[in-house]
Amino acid sequence: MPQLNPYPWFAILVFSWLIFLTVIPPKVLAHTFPNEPTMQSTEKPKTESWNWPWH
């Protein structure tokens, strides 16, 4: 039975992983975002307390 011989399937597995590991990471690392994030200001916005009439 040919499917019990691991040699050709192991070679296909190794070569396919080598292709995946050499082709896909550069494509993922070359990805750029369309919007660059902007830095938020360091000063906190001034908040005023609310005076609620409790009656």
PDB file of N, H, CA, C and O in Angstrom:
ATOM      1  N   MET A   1       0.841  -1.187   0.000  1.00  0.00           N
ATOM      2  CA  MET A   1       0.000   0.000   0.000  1.00  0.00           C
ATOM      3  C   MET A   1       0.887   1.253   0.000  1.00  0.00           C
ATOM      4  O   MET A   1       1.715   1.411   0.898  1.00  0.00           O
ATOM      5  N   PRO A   2       0.736   2.124  -0.964  1.00  0.00           N
ATOM      6  CA  PRO A   2       1.635   3.281  -1.059  1.00  0.00           C
ATOM      7  C   PRO A   2       1.423   4.305   0.048  1.00  0.00           C
ATOM      8  O   PRO A   2       2.360   5.029   0.385  1.00  0.00           O
ATOM      9  N   GLN A   3       0.230   4.396   0.627  1.00  0.00           N
ATOM     10  H   GLN A   3      -0.532   3.808   0.354  1.00  0.00           H
ATOM     11  CA  GLN A   3       0.002   5.419   1.633  1.00  0.00           C
ATOM     12  C   GLN A   3       0.714   5.109   2.947  1.00  0.00           C
ATOM     13  O   GLN A   3       0.808   5.977   3.815  1.00  0.00           O
ATOM     14  N   LEU A   4       1.216   3.881   3.105  1.00  0.00           N
ATOM     15  H   LEU A   4       1.139   3.176   2.400  1.00  0.00           H
ATOM     16  CA  LEU A   4       1.936   3.546   4.326  1.00  0.00           C
ATOM     17  C   LEU A   4       3.410   3.923   4.247  1.00  0.00           C
ATOM     18  O   LEU A   4       4.113   3.881   5.257  1.00  0.00           O
ATOM     19  N   ASN A   5       3.880   4.287   3.071  1.00  0.00           N
ATOM     20  H   ASN A   5       3.309   4.321   2.251  1.00  0.00           H
ATOM     21  CA  ASN A   5       5.267   4.705   2.924  1.00  0.00           C
ATOM     22  C   ASN A   5       5.352   6.190   3.268  1.00  0.00           C
ATOM     23  O   ASN A   5       4.837   7.009   2.507  1.00  0.00           O
ATOM     24  N   PRO A   6       5.982   6.574   4.386  1.00  0.00           N
ATOM     25  CA  PRO A   6       5.966   7.982   4.812  1.00  0.00           C
ATOM     26  C   PRO A   6       6.915   8.885   4.043  1.00  0.00           C
ATOM     27  O   PRO A   6       6.814  10.107   4.144  1.00  0.00           O
ATOM     28  N   TYR A   7       7.840   8.308   3.273  1.00  0.00           N
ATOM     29  H   TYR A   7       7.923   7.314   3.191  1.00  0.00           H
ATOM     30  CA  TYR A   7       8.858   9.160   2.661  1.00  0.00           C
ATOM     31  C   TYR A   7       8.296  10.221   1.721  1.00  0.00           C
ATOM     32  O   TYR A   7       8.619  11.393   1.916  1.00  0.00           O
ATOM     33  N   PRO A   8       7.483   9.904   0.720  1.00  0.00           N
ATOM     34  CA  PRO A   8       7.040  10.989  -0.170  1.00  0.00           C
ATOM     35  C   PRO A   8       6.142  12.002   0.540  1.00  0.00           C
ATOM     36  O   PRO A   8       6.210  13.191   0.228  1.00  0.00           O
ATOM     37  N   TRP A   9       5.309  11.572   1.478  1.00  0.00           N
ATOM     38  H   TRP A   9       5.253  10.606   1.731  1.00  0.00           H
ATOM     39  CA  TRP A   9       4.419  12.500   2.161  1.00  0.00           C
ATOM     40  C   TRP A   9       5.181  13.392   3.124  1.00  0.00           C
ATOM     41  O   TRP A   9       4.837  14.559   3.312  1.00  0.00           O
ATOM     42  N   PHE A  10       6.213  12.836   3.731  1.00  0.00           N
ATOM     43  H   PHE A  10       6.492  11.888   3.578  1.00  0.00           H
ATOM     44  CA  PHE A  10       7.034  13.663   4.630  1.00  0.00           C
ATOM     45  C   PHE A  10       7.784  14.730   3.834  1.00  0.00           C
ATOM     46  O   PHE A  10       7.900  15.871   4.281  1.00  0.00           O
ATOM     47  N   ALA A  11       8.287  14.367   2.671  1.00  0.00           N
ATOM     48  H   ALA A  11       8.193  13.440   2.308  1.00  0.00           H
ATOM     49  CA  ALA A  11       8.988  15.348   1.831  1.00  0.00           C
ATOM     50  C   ALA A  11       8.031  16.445   1.376  1.00  0.00           C
ATOM     51  O   ALA A  11       8.402  17.618   1.356  1.00  0.00           O
ATOM     52  N   ILE A  12       6.811  16.080   1.012  1.00  0.00           N
ATOM     53  H   ILE A  12       6.510  15.127   1.029  1.00  0.00           H
ATOM     54  CA  ILE A  12       5.819  17.084   0.610  1.00  0.00           C
ATOM     55  C   ILE A  12       5.505  17.999   1.782  1.00  0.00           C
ATOM     56  O   ILE A  12       5.391  19.213   1.610  1.00  0.00           O
ATOM     57  N   LEU A  13       5.364  17.427   2.973  1.00  0.00           N
ATOM     58  H   LEU A  13       5.457  16.441   3.113  1.00  0.00           H
ATOM     59  CA  LEU A  13       5.096  18.232   4.163  1.00  0.00           C
ATOM     60  C   LEU A  13       6.231  19.212   4.437  1.00  0.00           C
ATOM     61  O   LEU A  13       5.986  20.389   4.702  1.00  0.00           O
ATOM     62  N   VAL A  14       7.463  18.734   4.375  1.00  0.00           N
ATOM     63  H   VAL A  14       7.662  17.778   4.160  1.00  0.00           H
ATOM     64  CA  VAL A  14       8.611  19.608   4.662  1.00  0.00           C
ATOM     65  C   VAL A  14       8.730  20.714   3.620  1.00  0.00           C
ATOM     66  O   VAL A  14       8.943  21.873   3.976  1.00  0.00           O
ATOM     67  N   PHE A  15       8.596  20.379   2.356  1.00  0.00           N
ATOM     68  H   PHE A  15       8.423  19.437   2.067  1.00  0.00           H
ATOM     69  CA  PHE A  15       8.734  21.403   1.321  1.00  0.00           C
ATOM     70  C   PHE A  15       7.589  22.402   1.355  1.00  0.00           C
ATOM     71  O   PHE A  15       7.799  23.588   1.101  1.00  0.00           O
ATOM     72  N   SER A  16       6.402  21.952   1.659  1.00  0.00           N
ATOM     73  H   SER A  16       6.231  20.989   1.866  1.00  0.00           H
ATOM     74  CA  SER A  16       5.291  22.904   1.737  1.00  0.00           C
ATOM     75  C   SER A  16       5.484  23.859   2.915  1.00  0.00           C
ATOM     76  O   SER A  16       5.187  25.048   2.793  1.00  0.00           O
ATOM     77  N   TRP A  17       5.977  23.359   4.056  1.00  0.00           N
ATOM     78  H   TRP A  17       6.218  22.394   4.155  1.00  0.00           H
ATOM     79  CA  TRP A  17       6.228  24.260   5.180  1.00  0.00           C
ATOM     80  C   TRP A  17       7.363  25.224   4.886  1.00  0.00           C
ATOM     81  O   TRP A  17       7.325  26.377   5.315  1.00  0.00           O
ATOM     82  N   LEU A  18       8.374  24.763   4.157  1.00  0.00           N
ATOM     83  H   LEU A  18       8.405  23.826   3.809  1.00  0.00           H
ATOM     84  CA  LEU A  18       9.460  25.678   3.781  1.00  0.00           C
ATOM     85  C   LEU A  18       8.935  26.796   2.879  1.00  0.00           C
ATOM     86  O   LEU A  18       9.329  27.954   3.020  1.00  0.00           O
ATOM     87  N   ILE A  19       8.054  26.442   1.963  1.00  0.00           N
ATOM     88  H   ILE A  19       7.734  25.502   1.849  1.00  0.00           H
ATOM     89  CA  ILE A  19       7.470  27.470   1.095  1.00  0.00           C
ATOM     90  C   ILE A  19       6.621  28.431   1.909  1.00  0.00           C
ATOM     91  O   ILE A  19       6.706  29.645   1.726  1.00  0.00           O
ATOM     92  N   PHE A  20       5.795  27.890   2.819  1.00  0.00           N
ATOM     93  H   PHE A  20       5.726  26.903   2.968  1.00  0.00           H
ATOM     94  CA  PHE A  20       4.962  28.764   3.647  1.00  0.00           C
ATOM     95  C   PHE A  20       5.808  29.696   4.508  1.00  0.00           C
ATOM     96  O   PHE A  20       5.479  30.872   4.661  1.00  0.00           O
ATOM     97  N   LEU A  21       6.885  29.177   5.065  1.00  0.00           N
ATOM     98  H   LEU A  21       7.152  28.221   4.940  1.00  0.00           H
ATOM     99  CA  LEU A  21       7.699  29.996   5.963  1.00  0.00           C
ATOM    100  C   LEU A  21       8.585  30.989   5.225  1.00  0.00           C
ATOM    101  O   LEU A  21       9.095  31.921   5.848  1.00  0.00           O
ATOM    102  N   THR A  22       8.786  30.826   3.936  1.00  0.00           N
ATOM    103  H   THR A  22       8.373  30.069   3.430  1.00  0.00           H
ATOM    104  CA  THR A  22       9.586  31.799   3.193  1.00  0.00           C
ATOM    105  C   THR A  22       8.730  32.793   2.411  1.00  0.00           C
ATOM    106  O   THR A  22       9.213  33.877   2.082  1.00  0.00           O
ATOM    107  N   VAL A  23       7.489  32.464   2.105  1.00  0.00           N
ATOM    108  H   VAL A  23       7.097  31.584   2.372  1.00  0.00           H
ATOM    109  CA  VAL A  23       6.646  33.352   1.292  1.00  0.00           C
ATOM    110  C   VAL A  23       5.721  34.199   2.152  1.00  0.00           C
ATOM    111  O   VAL A  23       5.589  35.400   1.915  1.00  0.00           O
ATOM    112  N   ILE A  24       5.086  33.601   3.135  1.00  0.00           N
ATOM    113  H   ILE A  24       5.193  32.626   3.328  1.00  0.00           H
ATOM    114  CA  ILE A  24       4.043  34.305   3.881  1.00  0.00           C
ATOM    115  C   ILE A  24       4.585  35.361   4.854  1.00  0.00           C
ATOM    116  O   ILE A  24       4.034  36.461   4.875  1.00  0.00           O
ATOM    117  N   PRO A  25       5.630  35.105   5.665  1.00  0.00           N
ATOM    118  CA  PRO A  25       6.056  36.148   6.616  1.00  0.00           C
ATOM    119  C   PRO A  25       6.443  37.483   5.978  1.00  0.00           C
ATOM    120  O   PRO A  25       6.055  38.520   6.518  1.00  0.00           O
ATOM    121  N   PRO A  26       7.182  37.527   4.864  1.00  0.00           N
ATOM    122  CA  PRO A  26       7.449  38.857   4.281  1.00  0.00           C
ATOM    123  C   PRO A  26       6.181  39.583   3.850  1.00  0.00           C
ATOM    124  O   PRO A  26       6.103  40.806   3.959  1.00  0.00           O
ATOM    125  N   LYS A  27       5.187  38.844   3.362  1.00  0.00           N
ATOM    126  H   LYS A  27       5.250  37.850   3.274  1.00  0.00           H
ATOM    127  CA  LYS A  27       3.938  39.493   2.964  1.00  0.00           C
ATOM    128  C   LYS A  27       3.218  40.067   4.180  1.00  0.00           C
ATOM    129  O   LYS A  27       2.645  41.155   4.110  1.00  0.00           O
ATOM    130  N   VAL A  28       3.246  39.346   5.280  1.00  0.00           N
ATOM    131  H   VAL A  28       3.711  38.463   5.338  1.00  0.00           H
ATOM    132  CA  VAL A  28       2.573  39.829   6.484  1.00  0.00           C
ATOM    133  C   VAL A  28       3.332  41.014   7.076  1.00  0.00           C
ATOM    134  O   VAL A  28       2.715  41.983   7.518  1.00  0.00           O
ATOM    135  N   LEU A  29       4.648  40.947   7.090  1.00  0.00           N
ATOM    136  H   LEU A  29       5.149  40.160   6.731  1.00  0.00           H
ATOM    137  CA  LEU A  29       5.434  42.034   7.666  1.00  0.00           C
ATOM    138  C   LEU A  29       5.428  43.285   6.790  1.00  0.00           C
ATOM    139  O   LEU A  29       5.682  44.380   7.290  1.00  0.00           O
ATOM    140  N   ALA A  30       5.146  43.147   5.508  1.00  0.00           N
ATOM    141  H   ALA A  30       4.940  42.257   5.101  1.00  0.00           H
ATOM    142  CA  ALA A  30       5.109  44.302   4.613  1.00  0.00           C
ATOM    143  C   ALA A  30       3.755  45.004   4.649  1.00  0.00           C
ATOM    144  O   ALA A  30       3.562  46.006   3.961  1.00  0.00           O
ATOM    145  N   HIS A  31       2.826  44.495   5.434  1.00  0.00           N
ATOM    146  H   HIS A  31       2.982  43.681   5.994  1.00  0.00           H
ATOM    147  CA  HIS A  31       1.499  45.100   5.496  1.00  0.00           C
ATOM    148  C   HIS A  31       1.577  46.490   6.111  1.00  0.00           C
ATOM    149  O   HIS A  31       2.235  46.691   7.131  1.00  0.00           O
ATOM    150  N   THR A  32       0.911  47.434   5.493  1.00  0.00           N
ATOM    151  H   THR A  32       0.376  47.271   4.664  1.00  0.00           H
ATOM    152  CA  THR A  32       0.861  48.792   6.026  1.00  0.00           C
ATOM    153  C   THR A  32      -0.590  49.151   6.308  1.00  0.00           C
ATOM    154  O   THR A  32      -1.501  48.713   5.605  1.00  0.00           O
ATOM    155  N   PHE A  33      -0.786  49.934   7.320  1.00  0.00           N
ATOM    156  H   PHE A  33      -0.046  50.290   7.891  1.00  0.00           H
ATOM    157  CA  PHE A  33      -2.118  50.367   7.684  1.00  0.00           C
ATOM    158  C   PHE A  33      -2.485  51.612   6.886  1.00  0.00           C
ATOM    159  O   PHE A  33      -1.627  52.466   6.665  1.00  0.00           O
ATOM    160  N   PRO A  34      -3.729  51.736   6.450  1.00  0.00           N
ATOM    161  CA  PRO A  34      -4.103  52.917   5.685  1.00  0.00           C
ATOM    162  C   PRO A  34      -4.119  54.192   6.526  1.00  0.00           C
ATOM    163  O   PRO A  34      -3.895  55.280   5.996  1.00  0.00           O
ATOM    164  N   ASN A  35      -4.377  54.074   7.814  1.00  0.00           N
ATOM    165  H   ASN A  35      -4.559  53.190   8.244  1.00  0.00           H
ATOM    166  CA  ASN A  35      -4.414  55.250   8.690  1.00  0.00           C
ATOM    167  C   ASN A  35      -3.302  55.114   9.725  1.00  0.00           C
ATOM    168  O   ASN A  35      -3.255  54.140  10.476  1.00  0.00           O
ATOM    169  N   GLU A  36      -2.431  56.074   9.757  1.00  0.00           N
ATOM    170  H   GLU A  36      -2.469  56.866   9.147  1.00  0.00           H
ATOM    171  CA  GLU A  36      -1.388  56.061  10.774  1.00  0.00           C
ATOM    172  C   GLU A  36      -1.979  56.562  12.089  1.00  0.00           C
ATOM    173  O   GLU A  36      -2.701  57.560  12.090  1.00  0.00           O
ATOM    174  N   PRO A  37      -1.694  55.906  13.190  1.00  0.00           N
ATOM    175  CA  PRO A  37      -2.257  56.369  14.463  1.00  0.00           C
ATOM    176  C   PRO A  37      -1.648  57.712  14.885  1.00  0.00           C
ATOM    177  O   PRO A  37      -0.460  57.962  14.683  1.00  0.00           O
ATOM    178  N   THR A  38      -2.475  58.556  15.466  1.00  0.00           N
ATOM    179  H   THR A  38      -3.440  58.353  15.630  1.00  0.00           H
ATOM    180  CA  THR A  38      -2.002  59.850  15.933  1.00  0.00           C
ATOM    181  C   THR A  38      -1.845  59.803  17.446  1.00  0.00           C
ATOM    182  O   THR A  38      -2.579  59.103  18.143  1.00  0.00           O
ATOM    183  N   MET A  39      -0.895  60.544  17.927  1.00  0.00           N
ATOM    184  H   MET A  39      -0.298  61.112  17.361  1.00  0.00           H
ATOM    185  CA  MET A  39      -0.640  60.577  19.364  1.00  0.00           C
ATOM    186  C   MET A  39      -1.704  61.437  20.040  1.00  0.00           C
ATOM    187  O   MET A  39      -2.086  62.490  19.531  1.00  0.00           O
ATOM    188  N   GLN A  40      -2.173  60.972  21.191  1.00  0.00           N
ATOM    189  H   GLN A  40      -1.863  60.116  21.605  1.00  0.00           H
ATOM    190  CA  GLN A  40      -3.141  61.749  21.940  1.00  0.00           C
ATOM    191  C   GLN A  40      -2.410  62.759  22.809  1.00  0.00           C
ATOM    192  O   GLN A  40      -1.252  62.563  23.178  1.00  0.00           O
ATOM    193  N   SER A  41      -3.101  63.831  23.126  1.00  0.00           N
ATOM    194  H   SER A  41      -4.041  63.990  22.826  1.00  0.00           H
ATOM    195  CA  SER A  41      -2.468  64.846  23.953  1.00  0.00           C
ATOM    196  C   SER A  41      -2.303  64.322  25.374  1.00  0.00           C
ATOM    197  O   SER A  41      -3.097  63.513  25.855  1.00  0.00           O
ATOM    198  N   THR A  42      -1.249  64.805  26.031  1.00  0.00           N
ATOM    199  H   THR A  42      -0.604  65.461  25.640  1.00  0.00           H
ATOM    200  CA  THR A  42      -0.958  64.317  27.377  1.00  0.00           C
ATOM    201  C   THR A  42      -1.769  65.044  28.442  1.00  0.00           C
ATOM    202  O   THR A  42      -1.900  64.547  29.561  1.00  0.00           O
ATOM    203  N   GLU A  43      -2.317  66.216  28.111  1.00  0.00           N
ATOM    204  H   GLU A  43      -2.211  66.619  27.202  1.00  0.00           H
ATOM    205  CA  GLU A  43      -3.099  66.936  29.119  1.00  0.00           C
ATOM    206  C   GLU A  43      -4.499  66.350  29.221  1.00  0.00           C
ATOM    207  O   GLU A  43      -5.116  65.997  28.216  1.00  0.00           O
ATOM    208  N   LYS A  44      -4.979  66.256  30.429  1.00  0.00           N
ATOM    209  H   LYS A  44      -4.478  66.543  31.246  1.00  0.00           H
ATOM    210  CA  LYS A  44      -6.296  65.675  30.661  1.00  0.00           C
ATOM    211  C   LYS A  44      -7.376  66.734  30.423  1.00  0.00           C
ATOM    212  O   LYS A  44      -7.180  67.905  30.749  1.00  0.00           O
ATOM    213  N   PRO A  45      -8.493  66.334  29.866  1.00  0.00           N
ATOM    214  CA  PRO A  45      -9.563  67.311  29.688  1.00  0.00           C
ATOM    215  C   PRO A  45     -10.132  67.723  31.045  1.00  0.00           C
ATOM    216  O   PRO A  45     -10.238  66.914  31.967  1.00  0.00           O
ATOM    217  N   LYS A  46     -10.493  68.994  31.142  1.00  0.00           N
ATOM    218  H   LYS A  46     -10.408  69.651  30.393  1.00  0.00           H
ATOM    219  CA  LYS A  46     -11.022  69.496  32.406  1.00  0.00           C
ATOM    220  C   LYS A  46     -12.469  69.050  32.571  1.00  0.00           C
ATOM    221  O   LYS A  46     -13.314  69.312  31.716  1.00  0.00           O
ATOM    222  N   THR A  47     -12.734  68.388  33.656  1.00  0.00           N
ATOM    223  H   THR A  47     -12.047  68.175  34.351  1.00  0.00           H
ATOM    224  CA  THR A  47     -14.099  67.941  33.930  1.00  0.00           C
ATOM    225  C   THR A  47     -14.650  68.715  35.109  1.00  0.00           C
ATOM    226  O   THR A  47     -13.965  68.943  36.106  1.00  0.00           O
ATOM    227  N   GLU A  48     -15.891  69.110  34.972  1.00  0.00           N
ATOM    228  H   GLU A  48     -16.447  68.925  34.161  1.00  0.00           H
ATOM    229  CA  GLU A  48     -16.543  69.835  36.059  1.00  0.00           C
ATOM    230  C   GLU A  48     -17.579  68.932  36.705  1.00  0.00           C
ATOM    231  O   GLU A  48     -18.238  68.135  36.038  1.00  0.00           O
ATOM    232  N   SER A  49     -17.707  69.073  38.019  1.00  0.00           N
ATOM    233  H   SER A  49     -17.171  69.720  38.561  1.00  0.00           H
ATOM    234  CA  SER A  49     -18.695  68.254  38.709  1.00  0.00           C
ATOM    235  C   SER A  49     -20.093  68.810  38.445  1.00  0.00           C
ATOM    236  O   SER A  49     -20.271  70.011  38.239  1.00  0.00           O
ATOM    237  N   TRP A  50     -21.056  67.936  38.454  1.00  0.00           N
ATOM    238  H   TRP A  50     -20.911  66.961  38.622  1.00  0.00           H
ATOM    239  CA  TRP A  50     -22.428  68.338  38.231  1.00  0.00           C
ATOM    240  C   TRP A  50     -23.110  68.604  39.569  1.00  0.00           C
ATOM    241  O   TRP A  50     -22.968  67.837  40.521  1.00  0.00           O
ATOM    242  N   ASN A  51     -23.833  69.682  39.619  1.00  0.00           N
ATOM    243  H   ASN A  51     -23.948  70.305  38.845  1.00  0.00           H
ATOM    244  CA  ASN A  51     -24.595  70.003  40.813  1.00  0.00           C
ATOM    245  C   ASN A  51     -26.052  69.595  40.596  1.00  0.00           C
ATOM    246  O   ASN A  51     -26.821  70.317  39.960  1.00  0.00           O
ATOM    247  N   TRP A  52     -26.416  68.447  41.124  1.00  0.00           N
ATOM    248  H   TRP A  52     -25.792  67.860  41.641  1.00  0.00           H
ATOM    249  CA  TRP A  52     -27.773  67.955  40.958  1.00  0.00           C
ATOM    250  C   TRP A  52     -28.619  68.339  42.158  1.00  0.00           C
ATOM    251  O   TRP A  52     -28.230  68.090  43.299  1.00  0.00           O
ATOM    252  N   PRO A  53     -29.763  68.939  41.913  1.00  0.00           N
ATOM    253  CA  PRO A  53     -30.651  69.251  43.045  1.00  0.00           C
ATOM    254  C   PRO A  53     -31.386  67.975  43.499  1.00  0.00           C
ATOM    255  O   PRO A  53     -32.218  67.440  42.766  1.00  0.00           O
ATOM    256  N   TRP A  54     -31.074  67.501  44.700  1.00  0.00           N
ATOM    257  H   TRP A  54     -30.399  67.936  45.296  1.00  0.00           H
ATOM    258  CA  TRP A  54     -31.682  66.277  45.214  1.00  0.00           C
ATOM    259  C   TRP A  54     -32.904  66.634  46.090  1.00  0.00           C
ATOM    260  O   TRP A  54     -32.805  66.692  47.316  1.00  0.00           O
ATOM    261  N   HIS A  55     -34.030  66.865  45.447  1.00  0.00           N
ATOM    262  H   HIS A  55     -34.110  66.817  44.451  1.00  0.00           H
ATOM    263  CA  HIS A  55     -35.240  67.160  46.220  1.00  0.00           C
ATOM    264  C   HIS A  55     -36.461  66.590  45.588  1.00  0.00           C
ATOM    265  O   HIS A  55     -37.562  66.751  46.116  1.00  0.00           O
TER     266      HIS A  55
END
